[in-house]
Every structure is written in C-alpha cells, then in structure tokens.
C-alpha cells in the first residue's frame, strides 16, 4: 500500500480552452488555504497543438512542483479524462473540477472540513454561481423514469424529503441524489470502491451514475450551501456546437444509465415514451427527426460521439 502524499488531488480536464484552465488553476492557488496539502493534475483531452502548448508553457512558468500536466492522444470525454488523471493521484480526497470554474473564497477548506467530520459522506459539492453572479441549481435528482416522464417539480412535490427543491435556499448541508459534475469532492476510498466514473459514457450523466452506485453502498452525497464557486457553464461545448448531435449524445448517455441502473423494462418504457414524444415533435420541427430515429433504434452506445474521436499523432 502506497504512502499518501497529499490531502487532496485536484483533477482538471482541458479541451481546447487553455484560457479558462489557466484562470481555474490560478483561482485554486489564490483561494485555497495553506493548511491543506494538494496537487493539481491537469489532463489535456487531445486539444489542438496551439492550445496544448499554451497551457504547457503556462504551467512551466508557474514553477509549482505540485502541478502536473498529462496529455491524452484521444478525447475520452469527462469520465475517461478524469479516470486518466486519477491514475497519477496520491491523496485522501479527489476534487474533480471543471476548467470553466473559479473558486470563490475557499470552498475547498469548507468541503474538506465537512468530509473530515461526516463519516457517511462519499462526495459533496458547493453552491454554484454563474458568471453574472446569479445562483444556479447545484444538485439534482437521479436519472429515472419518474424524472423524465413526470418532471423534477412533480418529484419534489410528491417526495419532498428525498427529492428536495433544487431552487430553494438552504443554510445547512443537505443530503441529495447527486451534485453538479463541475465540482465533485470525493473521499478517495469511496470513489475507488465503485470503480470511479463509468468511462463508457462520453458526456453527461456521469455524476448521476456514480452517485447512484455510491448510494447503493449506503454512501451519501451532500450539497454544501456555505461553499461557493463560479461556473461559466459549458465552455468546452460552445453554444455554437450545441446542436442536435449534442442532444442525441445527451439522450444516448441517459438511456445507457437508465438501462444499466434500472434494467431493461425501465429502459423500454422510457424509450416508448420518447418515441411518441419526439415522433410528434419532429413533425413540427424536422431537425428533431435524427433524434427521433436514434431513439427508434434504441440509442445504441456504440454510436456515441466517443467513437468518432481521432487519435492524435
């Protein structure tokens, strides 16, 4: 068994957005207490050479021995990129931090202290603010038939104790299904015990999936309202690329998680619901026909965008 070197390993993925990654690194350096020992592991997920070199040079100029950069020749997505980075981690806790985030004050210290005193906590996450200083939804309910067919508000109305209102103000830590994937503070032994992120998923629903698996082991997820961070909301997937392919990828991941965690019957019931829904929608909005067709054939994971990623030379 190896000796633990750091209290915390912070894993950040860069994908053609070195500008934001540099800002994110600096916010960690400026807003993290010196009482916590940490390493920053940057994974470049097959960015173009200009972006990668800019980030590489910046990290070299920082001259910090606790910051390392590793480049993947393949864009393996959120789960794959983070799992690549975790191989180099040597810490009691893992923080998976999106590169389009900035720490406000010292959320790491708040999360660290909370985890140290809360034995049943496997993962926690803070309150999100957007770039306009507005609070954003910071936790959510598990992907399920009920959520997709009846909606989140209905779940919150019917099950207020287990499905708390996502938009309500909270003063104390709260048990939730899962926290936003842009900042997930894990106890390392819990993360490792369930095998980490499912790398079959290229994008979306990774946080729902892993927190569901942790819950099955009686390990809890907490929302920490007293800790804050800013999230620029999807810099790596620019608005110009948010198209029908992105929607198909989102639904592909969702159906994979449903079938994996709830079984074939749940998967087929939800598939029939979406066939009806998008069959009607595509009549009015033809651009949705591609999504309708993909649902019709079962949203096979083999047609994920993951299969289209080139290998860098």
N, C-alpha and C positions, 0 to 999 in steps of 0.2 A: 504494500500500500504506500503510495507516494505521500511525501510531506506536503501539507497545504502551505502555499507561499503567500496568498493574498486573502483578504476578507471577501473581496468581490472581483469578479471578472465582468467587464462591460463589453458586450459584443455588438458591433455596429456594422451594418452592411452598406456598402457604397455601390450604386449602379448609375453611372453617368451623371452624377450630381455631387462632384467633389466640393463645390462651393458650400453646399449645405453640410456636408460631412465635416469640413474644416470648422464651420461655425459650431456644430454639435460638439466636436472634441473640445473646443475652447470653452464652451459652456460647462462641460464636465470639469475641466481644470479650474475654472473660476468659481464654481458653485458646489464643490464637494469638500467636506471637512477633511482636514489632515489626519483626523483620528481614525479614519477608515483607510486601510491599505487596499489599493485597487490596481488592476491592469486594464488597459483598453486594447481590445483586439479588433482590428478593422479587417473586414473581408471585402475585397473588391470582387463583385459578382460579374466578371467579364465585361467591364466597361470598355469604352474605346480607349485607345492608347494615350490620347491627349489628356483625357480626364484622369486616367490612372496615374500618369506621370506627374500631373499637377498635385495630386494627393500624395504621392510618394515623396516628392520634393518637400512638400509642406511638413510632413511627418518627420523627415530627416532634419529640417530646420528647427523643429521644436526641441530636438535633442533630449527627449524624455525616454528613459530606459524602460518605463512601464507601458509604452505604446508600441504596438507591433502591427505590421500590415502584411496580409497574405492575399495573393491573387488567385482566384479560381479561373480556369480557362473556359468554364461553362457557366452560364447564368442558371443556377439551380433554384432560383426563387427564394422566397422568405425562409421557409423551413430548411431547405438544403444549404443555403448560405450560412444560416446560424449554426447548423449542425457541423458544418466545416469549421467554423470558428471555435466551437466548443471543444474541439479536439486539442486546442492549444491552451485551454483554460486550466488554471490551477488555483481554485478558490472555493470557499464555502458557499458562496452565493453567486448566481448568474443574473446579470441585468441585460435583457435584450432590448436595445434602444434604437429606434428608427433614426436614420441620419437627418431626417427633416424635423428634428425636435431640438428644443433648447430648454435646459433646466432653469427653473425659477427658484431662487434662494437655494435650498439644499434638500431636495426631495429624497436623495439617496440616503442621507442620515436618518430621515424620518422613517423610510421603509426599512432600513437596516435595524433600527431600534425596535420597530414593531415586530419584525420577524424574529428577533432575538428573544422577545418575551412572549411570543404567541406560538405555542408548540404545535398546534394543529394547522398552522398556515403553511401552505406549499408555495403560494405565489400571491403577490399583491401588486396593485397599481394605483397611481395617483389621479388627481383631478386634471383633466385636460383643458387648456385654454387654446383658442385658435390665434392666428396672427393679428386678429382685431381685438384681442383681449376679452373675448366672449367665451363663457364656459361651454364646453362640448360634452356630449354623452361619453362617459368614461368606462362604463361597463355594460354588459348586455346579457341576454338570456340565451341558453343553449339553442343551437340549431335543431329544430324539431318540426314535426307535422303541425302541432298546435301553433307554433310561432309563425310558420309560413302561411297557413290557411286562415287562422283567426286573428293574427296580428299580435304585436307585442303589448299594446294597450289592453287588449282583452285578457291576456295572460296576467298582467299586473292587476287587473280588476278582480279576476277570479282567484288568483293565488298571491295576494299581497305580501304574505310572509316569506314565501320562497322566490317570488318574482318582484322585487322592489321596483318602485318607479324610477326609471333611469334619469328623469329630468328633475327630480326633487332635490332640494338642498339637504345635505347631511352634515352633521357635526362630528360624528363618531365613525370609526371603521365599521364596515358593513360586509357581511358575507354575501357574495354574489356568485353567479354562474361562471362568468369569466370577465377579465379586464381587457381593455384595448391592447392590441398587439404592438402598438408603438412604444410601450414601456411596460415590460413584464419582469418583475423582480422575483426570481425563483430561489427557493432553497435548493442547493445543488443536488443533494441526495434524493430529493423528491423528483426533480427533473430527470435525473439519471434513472430512477427506479421505473419510470414508464417509457424509457427509451427516447425521451426528448420529443422534438417535433416530428411529425409524420412527413418524411421527405417525398412521399408520393404526391402530396399536394404542392402545386407550384405557387399559387397565390390564393389568399382568402381562406378563412375558417380554420386556420392553424391553431389560433388561440382557443377557439371554442372546442376543438377536438382534444387538445392536450388537457385543458381544464376539466373536461368531461371524464377523461381517463383517470385523472387525479382524484376526482370526486368518487369514482367507483372504488378507490382505495381509501376512502374516508379522509382524504386530504382536502383542505379548504382553500378557496380563493377569496381575497379580501380587497375591497375598494377603500383607499385611504384618502378621505377628503381634505385632510390638512396638508397634504403634499401636492405640489403643482408642477406642471411643465407645459411648455408651448409646443403645439404640433401644427406644422404648416399644411397638413392634410394632403398626402399623396403626391409629393414632389417627383418621386421616381416614376409614377404613372401620370404623366402630364394630362391636363384636361383635353388636349388635342387628340390624345390617343385613347380617351375614354369612349369607346365605340361599342358596336355590337359584339366584337370579338372579346372585349373585356367583360361584357355581360355574360357571354357564353362561358368564359373561364370561371366567373364567379359562381354560376349555376352548376358547372361541372364539379367544382370543389364541394359545393353544398350537397349535391346528390351523392358524392363519394362519401362524405362524412355521415350523412343520413343512413346510407346502406351499411356502412362499417359499424356504426354505433347503435343502430336501432333495428337493423335487419331488413330482409328482402321485402316483406309485406309493407312496412312503412315506406320504403323506397318506391314501391309500385303505386301506393295510394297517392303519394305526393306527385309522382310522375303523371298520373291520370289528371290530377288537379291542374298541373301546369300545362298539360297538353290542351285541355279545354280553355284555360286562360289565354295562353299565347296563340292558340288557334284563332280565337276571336280577335285578339289584339292585332295579329298580323294581317287580318283583312282590312283593318283601318290604317295600320302603319306597316306597310310591306317590308320595311327594313328589319322587322322582327321575325320575318319568315325563317331566317337562318337559325335563330334561336329556337323557334318552334320545331324546325326539322331536327336539330340536335337533341332536343328533349324527346322527340318522337322515337329516335333511335337509341334512347337511353342515356344520353350524355356520357359516353364512354371516356374513362380517364385517359385512355390511350390517345385521344385526340386533343389532349391538353396542350396549351402553348409550350409547356415544358419540352415536348417532343420536337419543337421547331427551333430550339436554341442551338446556334452553331458553336463549334469548338474553336477557340482562338488558337492561332499558330504559336 
